[in-house]
Amino acid sequence: MQSWTLSAIDTPGGTLSPVVLHSEHEARAVLIGIQAGQELGDHEVKERAWIVVLEGEIEIGSGGQTVTAGPSTLVTFAPCERRAVRSPGGARILLLLAPWPGEGHYRGGDTPAAA
């Protein structure tokens, strides 16, 4: 068993310093601090993604729809679903990706040297 106290983990650069908590073939867990005004611009990943809002409030845009989400909100995205995440006042989120890496994540058959 492993456990983390998410509120005690530092993310000093906000979106510039995500913290990979755990990474295995089954899934990857990433803690992301979003400083006031920061955003994860329009993007997609090859994996199914879940975002759990831990602190603060975020705005998520996907498919022409925008959702405002506060603490204890869970949002999920299909593989390759585009989205943007921003926080006017700052937030902390947990991002879960599964499986890791998803099919097509690495181009040309490349795989990482270490997870």
N, C-alpha and C positions, 0 to 999 in steps of 0.2 A: 504494500500500500504506500502511496505517496500522498502528501497533502500540502497545500499552500494557503497562507493567509494573504489573500489578494490585496487587501488594503495596506499591507505592510511592505509591498514590493514597489520599489522606486521606478518611475518612468520619467526621468528628468527632461528628456527632449520631446515629450509628448509623442506625436505620431512618428517622430524621427528615431525613437528608441523603443520599439515594441519588444516585449520580453517573451521569448519562446519558453513556455513552462514545461511542455512535454511534447515530444515528437516521436511517433512510432508509425508503422505502416497503417495502423487502423485509424489514426487521427492525429491532429496537431492542435495544441491549445496555446493561444497567444494572448497575453495581457497587453492592452494598448491604452495609454493615457492620451487623451485628446485635450490639449490646452485650449483655452478660450480663443475662438476664431479659427482654430485649425480644422483641417478636413482631410479625409481620405478621398481624393478626387475620383471621378468616374472611373470605375475599374471592374474587373471580373476575375474570378479564379476558376480553375477547372474542377474544384471540389465543391460538394455541398457545404454551405457555410451557415453557421448559427452565430448570432451576436446576442450576448446577454449584457444589458446595461447594468453596471454595478453602482455607479455614482453619477450624478449630474443628469444632463439631458442631451440627447442627440436628435438630429434630423436626418432621416434616411430617405433618399430619393431612388426610386427604381421603377422603370417602365411607365414613366409619366405620373407616378403616384408618390406623394411625400407623406411620411409618417413621423410624428414626434414621439419619442420614446424616453421614458424616465426609468428610474431604478426598478428592478425586477421584471423588466420587459424582455421578452425573448422574440427574436425575429429570425426567420430562416430564408435562405436563398437557394434556388436550384443551381446545379453546376452551370457555369458560364452566364449566369444572370448578372447583368450590369447593375451597378449601384454606386452611390456616392454617400458618404457619411460625414456630417459636420456637427460641430458643437459650438454655438455662440458663447456659452458660458463655461465650457470645460466639462469633461466627463471621463469616466474610466469604463472600458468595455472588455469583455472576454470574448475572443473570437475562436470558434471551434471549426476545424476543417476536416472533412472525412470523405473518402479515405485519404490518406496522405502518402505520397502525392497522388492527386487524381490523374486519371488517364489523360495524357496530352499536356501535363504540367510542364514537363521538360521537353524542349524541342529537339528533334533529331535523335531521339533515343537516349540523350544524355541523362544521367542521374547524378545526384549529389555524391560527393566523396563521403560525407558523413551527414546524418540527419540532424 
